[in-house]
Amino acid sequence: MRFAKPAALGIACFLLGAVVTRYYDTHRRTQPTETAKAPEAAQRAEIDFQNEPLWAYGFDRPPLPGEKALPQNPPSRNLRPDEDAVEQTKLMHLPGTSAAYSRVDVRDGQNVIDWFPNEHPPMPNVIAHGPAALGQNKRGCGSCHLPNGKGRPENAPVAGMPVAYIMRQIQDFRSGRRHSADPRKPNTNTMIELAKSLTDEELKTAAEYFGSMKWWPWVRVVETNLVPKTRIAGGMFLVEEGAGKEPIGQRIIEAPEKTEDTEMLRNSHSGFVAYVPPGSIKKGEALVNNGAGKTTQCAICHGANLQGSGPVPGIAGRSPSYLVRQLYDMQQGVRKGEWTDLMKPVVAKLTPEDMIAIVAYTASRPVGERSSNNQ
């Protein structure tokens, strides 16, 4: 009997995966926009902000009543008045590439820079420049997710995700079924705007571009009691050089391996280090592999090696910050969609500490091949 529930869930995952894959193979056109069942204010009122894993959302305090994200400014090539003009326009270089870009180029999300264009397919217009319908307010998908789809802790790592899964998530953003549990997170609102502006062809092109790529190691996991002191900039932790260390507490600090490469150069070869509490990987192994009496084995749907199976996304080696946001968003009811009903019992009993353990383990897993075709 103890295997009956996991087996039933596994069968459900398989059957639902087949249905979803078939649906996205045969229905590529935009569906009518759905209206969220509950007003946004009511959804926010039900969120447990006191137990929110603030670190995953890039904050160090809970939101104040009514506090919301300010709209993100569209990309611009304007010089910043608080920076030296010569420094902003001077060309920068990286080892291993003949490409050269200035700070202005790097910040221009309407014309995404690409240090290593030979390492992936040519960027389509929507990846390099963004949805055409947005005009001067557009931004290319690659400006946040990078040309290689690796992304950063404050957004999603989309490389190698199933095409059907990527398309489904964009549809969920469009229809009001996917939000952030923290109303201050600005790039979620930007993503919703971009999703609503994509044509069907742009959506399909973007999904197939990122889905065609392989995932390779991008996050290095380190268990430690003490972490470098950091500051939060744009939802991401940046190490304060020379500032010493502090206790990690019940957090994961996911920071660039090289701050300058990530922030100033947007180097798509420079990954991240995730500092996790001691013992969290071992605890996460028990939760992931047998549920530890609180949840369901992740491998049932995400594959034996956690690389994904069919239309189910891989979770091995991915950003722990991103994964905890998704677990908490689903637990709090602000992320809905085709498969959320299957995930609800999986996340229902998880504490913030459990979530830390789970993603510490999954982020530490080796990256290999998916269980089956990612289409």
Disulfide bonds with the S-S distance in Angstrom:
Cys13-Cys301 1.75
